[in-house]
Amino acid sequence: MKRIAVVLAVALVGVTLGATLVAAQPLGRPGMGGPGWGNNAQGAQQQAAPQTVTIEGKLVFIDSYPAVQAKDKTYILRMPRFYYYAYTDGIKEGAQVKAEGYVLPAFPGQDKPFFDVTKATIGSKTYDLAELAQAGFGRGMHMMPGRGGMMGARGGRW
């Protein structure tokens, strides 16, 4: 009888202690989804909305990637269909470039930041890439119209 009483007392203390520890935890697991995600209060910082920046300089190629050599830095361009435009419009290295878009950080181990182009003037020709982004050629993944299901099937089981 004493053993049952002792076991019940230990179990009651354990349940009470466990409930107290669980109630003291913040909602969400720390680190789940990274800082600022969900209910994670630790390290939650608001990121500022990206600002549109304009850069000007000469077109150069770094390991076959197009880049702009500005006064202070070299930016690697992320410009959809660049090689198509270079081929059809005769864009050559050394052309004057004025680009609007967003500066992205460099990869670890690199010193050149990326530049996500939304509008560019190369030589005398202007390219508006905002239209391409709306058509599905820009950043992010877009669903194709008329497709459904995980594998893109139209109706039916498969």
Short mmCIF file of the C-alpha atoms (twelve columns), coordinates in Angstrom:
data_MODEL
# 
_entry.id   MODEL 
# 
loop_
_atom_site.group_PDB 
_atom_site.id 
_atom_site.type_symbol 
_atom_site.label_atom_id 
_atom_site.label_alt_id 
_atom_site.label_comp_id 
_atom_site.label_asym_id 
_atom_site.label_seq_id 
_atom_site.Cartn_x 
_atom_site.Cartn_y 
_atom_site.Cartn_z 
_atom_site.pdbx_PDB_model_num 
ATOM 1   C CA . MET A 1   0.000  0.000  0.000   1 
ATOM 2   C CA . LYS A 2   2.884  2.319  0.822   1 
ATOM 3   C CA . ARG A 3   4.487  1.502  -2.543  1 
ATOM 4   C CA . ILE A 4   1.339  2.499  -4.415  1 
ATOM 5   C CA . ALA A 5   1.141  5.778  -2.492  1 
ATOM 6   C CA . VAL A 6   4.815  6.548  -3.220  1 
ATOM 7   C CA . VAL A 7   4.433  5.682  -6.926  1 
ATOM 8   C CA . LEU A 8   1.317  7.851  -7.200  1 
ATOM 9   C CA . ALA A 9   3.038  10.758 -5.421  1 
ATOM 10  C CA . VAL A 10  6.067  10.542 -7.744  1 
ATOM 11  C CA . ALA A 11  3.797  10.324 -10.794 1 
ATOM 12  C CA . LEU A 12  1.785  13.351 -9.622  1 
ATOM 13  C CA . VAL A 13  4.957  15.380 -9.095  1 
ATOM 14  C CA . GLY A 14  6.234  14.315 -12.524 1 
ATOM 15  C CA . VAL A 15  3.003  15.271 -14.287 1 
ATOM 16  C CA . THR A 16  2.863  18.627 -12.480 1 
ATOM 17  C CA . LEU A 17  6.499  19.392 -13.290 1 
ATOM 18  C CA . GLY A 18  6.019  18.358 -16.929 1 
ATOM 19  C CA . ALA A 19  2.912  20.517 -17.310 1 
ATOM 20  C CA . THR A 20  4.756  23.488 -15.809 1 
ATOM 21  C CA . LEU A 21  7.679  23.117 -18.206 1 
ATOM 22  C CA . VAL A 22  5.410  22.762 -21.252 1 
ATOM 23  C CA . ALA A 23  3.348  25.813 -20.253 1 
ATOM 24  C CA . ALA A 24  6.521  27.915 -19.876 1 
ATOM 25  C CA . GLN A 25  7.653  27.253 -23.477 1 
ATOM 26  C CA . PRO A 26  6.856  29.840 -26.174 1 
ATOM 27  C CA . LEU A 27  4.556  28.814 -29.000 1 
ATOM 28  C CA . GLY A 28  6.379  27.219 -31.907 1 
ATOM 29  C CA . ARG A 29  9.733  25.523 -31.759 1 
ATOM 30  C CA . PRO A 30  12.810 27.736 -31.615 1 
ATOM 31  C CA . GLY A 31  14.501 27.830 -34.987 1 
ATOM 32  C CA . MET A 32  11.567 26.225 -36.801 1 
ATOM 33  C CA . GLY A 33  11.391 27.970 -40.150 1 
ATOM 34  C CA . GLY A 34  14.196 30.367 -39.226 1 
ATOM 35  C CA . PRO A 35  14.005 33.733 -37.504 1 
ATOM 36  C CA . GLY A 36  10.787 35.638 -37.973 1 
ATOM 37  C CA . TRP A 37  8.673  32.643 -39.056 1 
ATOM 38  C CA . GLY A 38  5.470  31.606 -37.306 1 
ATOM 39  C CA . ASN A 39  5.251  32.261 -33.604 1 
ATOM 40  C CA . ASN A 40  8.983  32.228 -33.040 1 
ATOM 41  C CA . ALA A 41  9.595  35.286 -30.867 1 
ATOM 42  C CA . GLN A 42  13.363 34.813 -30.682 1 
ATOM 43  C CA . GLY A 43  15.234 36.663 -33.393 1 
ATOM 44  C CA . ALA A 44  12.090 37.867 -35.140 1 
ATOM 45  C CA . GLN A 45  13.238 40.854 -37.152 1 
ATOM 46  C CA . GLN A 46  11.197 42.595 -39.773 1 
ATOM 47  C CA . GLN A 47  12.987 42.732 -43.100 1 
ATOM 48  C CA . ALA A 48  12.619 45.918 -45.057 1 
ATOM 49  C CA . ALA A 49  10.945 45.759 -48.440 1 
ATOM 50  C CA . PRO A 50  13.504 45.653 -51.254 1 
ATOM 51  C CA . GLN A 51  14.279 49.036 -52.760 1 
ATOM 52  C CA . THR A 52  14.665 49.588 -56.486 1 
ATOM 53  C CA . VAL A 53  18.220 50.673 -57.331 1 
ATOM 54  C CA . THR A 54  19.708 52.007 -60.561 1 
ATOM 55  C CA . ILE A 55  23.257 51.123 -61.583 1 
ATOM 56  C CA . GLU A 56  25.285 52.398 -64.530 1 
ATOM 57  C CA . GLY A 57  28.492 51.151 -66.046 1 
ATOM 58  C CA . LYS A 58  30.095 49.061 -68.754 1 
ATOM 59  C CA . LEU A 59  29.082 45.512 -69.690 1 
ATOM 60  C CA . VAL A 60  31.706 42.895 -68.820 1 
ATOM 61  C CA . PHE A 61  31.631 39.101 -68.660 1 
ATOM 62  C CA . ILE A 62  32.806 37.209 -65.588 1 
ATOM 63  C CA . ASP A 63  33.117 33.478 -66.244 1 
ATOM 64  C CA . SER A 64  30.630 33.921 -69.124 1 
ATOM 65  C CA . TYR A 65  28.079 35.657 -66.856 1 
ATOM 66  C CA . PRO A 66  27.026 39.190 -67.824 1 
ATOM 67  C CA . ALA A 67  28.024 41.827 -65.292 1 
ATOM 68  C CA . VAL A 68  28.085 45.602 -64.951 1 
ATOM 69  C CA . GLN A 69  31.326 47.277 -63.927 1 
ATOM 70  C CA . ALA A 70  30.089 50.347 -62.044 1 
ATOM 71  C CA . LYS A 71  32.335 52.993 -60.473 1 
ATOM 72  C CA . ASP A 72  32.587 51.270 -57.109 1 
ATOM 73  C CA . LYS A 73  31.540 47.620 -57.696 1 
ATOM 74  C CA . THR A 74  30.933 44.891 -60.206 1 
ATOM 75  C CA . TYR A 75  27.402 43.447 -60.210 1 
ATOM 76  C CA . ILE A 76  26.562 40.092 -61.819 1 
ATOM 77  C CA . LEU A 77  23.340 40.544 -63.796 1 
ATOM 78  C CA . ARG A 78  20.343 38.266 -63.425 1 
ATOM 79  C CA . MET A 79  18.533 39.221 -66.597 1 
ATOM 80  C CA . PRO A 80  16.124 36.792 -68.268 1 
ATOM 81  C CA . ARG A 81  16.861 36.147 -71.963 1 
ATOM 82  C CA . PHE A 82  20.105 38.151 -71.886 1 
ATOM 83  C CA . TYR A 83  21.905 35.916 -74.377 1 
ATOM 84  C CA . TYR A 84  18.907 36.074 -76.731 1 
ATOM 85  C CA . TYR A 85  19.033 39.876 -76.650 1 
ATOM 86  C CA . ALA A 86  22.826 39.832 -77.034 1 
ATOM 87  C CA . TYR A 87  22.553 37.633 -80.124 1 
ATOM 88  C CA . THR A 88  19.626 39.389 -81.831 1 
ATOM 89  C CA . ASP A 89  20.629 42.971 -80.965 1 
ATOM 90  C CA . GLY A 90  24.399 42.602 -81.238 1 
ATOM 91  C CA . ILE A 91  25.223 43.458 -77.625 1 
ATOM 92  C CA . LYS A 92  28.988 43.326 -77.084 1 
ATOM 93  C CA . GLU A 93  31.301 43.584 -74.107 1 
ATOM 94  C CA . GLY A 94  32.018 47.201 -73.216 1 
ATOM 95  C CA . ALA A 95  28.508 48.465 -74.063 1 
ATOM 96  C CA . GLN A 96  27.102 51.159 -71.783 1 
ATOM 97  C CA . VAL A 97  24.478 49.702 -69.389 1 
ATOM 98  C CA . LYS A 98  21.900 51.413 -67.207 1 
ATOM 99  C CA . ALA A 99  19.858 48.899 -65.195 1 
ATOM 100 C CA . GLU A 100 17.046 49.192 -62.659 1 
ATOM 101 C CA . GLY A 101 16.325 46.400 -60.213 1 
ATOM 102 C CA . TYR A 102 17.288 44.897 -56.885 1 
ATOM 103 C CA . VAL A 103 20.705 44.226 -55.362 1 
ATOM 104 C CA . LEU A 104 21.038 40.682 -54.008 1 
ATOM 105 C CA . PRO A 105 23.827 39.568 -51.678 1 
ATOM 106 C CA . ALA A 106 26.835 37.690 -53.018 1 
ATOM 107 C CA . PHE A 107 27.240 33.989 -52.368 1 
ATOM 108 C CA . PRO A 108 29.602 33.086 -49.536 1 
ATOM 109 C CA . GLY A 109 33.154 33.195 -50.837 1 
ATOM 110 C CA . GLN A 110 32.347 35.682 -53.615 1 
ATOM 111 C CA . ASP A 111 32.824 39.425 -53.569 1 
ATOM 112 C CA . LYS A 112 30.422 40.356 -56.377 1 
ATOM 113 C CA . PRO A 113 26.745 40.895 -55.538 1 
ATOM 114 C CA . PHE A 114 23.971 39.894 -57.921 1 
ATOM 115 C CA . PHE A 115 21.626 42.388 -59.539 1 
ATOM 116 C CA . ASP A 116 18.064 41.305 -60.377 1 
ATOM 117 C CA . VAL A 117 17.182 43.402 -63.447 1 
ATOM 118 C CA . THR A 118 13.651 44.743 -63.980 1 
ATOM 119 C CA . LYS A 119 14.484 47.315 -66.678 1 
ATOM 120 C CA . ALA A 120 17.700 47.810 -68.631 1 
ATOM 121 C CA . THR A 121 19.060 50.141 -71.266 1 
ATOM 122 C CA . ILE A 122 21.988 48.554 -73.083 1 
ATOM 123 C CA . GLY A 123 23.513 50.776 -75.718 1 
ATOM 124 C CA . SER A 124 20.528 52.610 -77.179 1 
ATOM 125 C CA . LYS A 125 17.917 49.868 -76.681 1 
ATOM 126 C CA . THR A 126 15.633 49.585 -73.631 1 
ATOM 127 C CA . TYR A 127 14.389 46.231 -72.298 1 
ATOM 128 C CA . ASP A 128 11.404 46.182 -69.921 1 
ATOM 129 C CA . LEU A 129 11.620 42.878 -68.071 1 
ATOM 130 C CA . ALA A 130 8.634  43.504 -65.764 1 
ATOM 131 C CA . GLU A 131 6.402  42.185 -68.558 1 
ATOM 132 C CA . LEU A 132 8.408  38.944 -68.650 1 
ATOM 133 C CA . ALA A 133 8.036  38.515 -64.895 1 
ATOM 134 C CA . GLN A 134 4.248  38.801 -65.201 1 
ATOM 135 C CA . ALA A 135 4.247  36.243 -68.011 1 
ATOM 136 C CA . GLY A 136 6.024  33.695 -65.825 1 
ATOM 137 C CA . PHE A 137 9.663  34.141 -66.903 1 
ATOM 138 C CA . GLY A 138 10.737 36.108 -63.832 1 
ATOM 139 C CA . ARG A 139 11.384 35.183 -60.222 1 
ATOM 140 C CA . GLY A 140 9.519  32.432 -58.440 1 
ATOM 141 C CA . MET A 141 7.482  29.481 -59.610 1 
ATOM 142 C CA . HIS A 142 4.264  29.966 -61.504 1 
ATOM 143 C CA . MET A 143 1.456  27.525 -62.163 1 
ATOM 144 C CA . MET A 144 0.634  26.858 -65.766 1 
ATOM 145 C CA . PRO A 145 -2.974 27.641 -66.680 1 
ATOM 146 C CA . GLY A 146 -5.195 24.659 -67.321 1 
ATOM 147 C CA . ARG A 147 -2.996 22.282 -65.367 1 
ATOM 148 C CA . GLY A 148 -4.089 20.525 -62.238 1 
ATOM 149 C CA . GLY A 149 -2.931 17.886 -59.834 1 
ATOM 150 C CA . MET A 150 0.521  17.013 -58.705 1 
ATOM 151 C CA . MET A 151 1.729  15.832 -62.097 1 
ATOM 152 C CA . GLY A 152 -0.221 18.327 -64.174 1 
ATOM 153 C CA . ALA A 153 -2.921 15.897 -65.312 1 
ATOM 154 C CA . ARG A 154 -6.289 17.063 -66.581 1 
ATOM 155 C CA . GLY A 155 -9.019 15.263 -64.700 1 
ATOM 156 C CA . GLY A 156 -9.156 11.541 -64.274 1 
ATOM 157 C CA . ARG A 157 -7.149 9.592  -61.803 1 
ATOM 158 C CA . TRP A 158 -3.792 9.801  -63.557 1 
# 
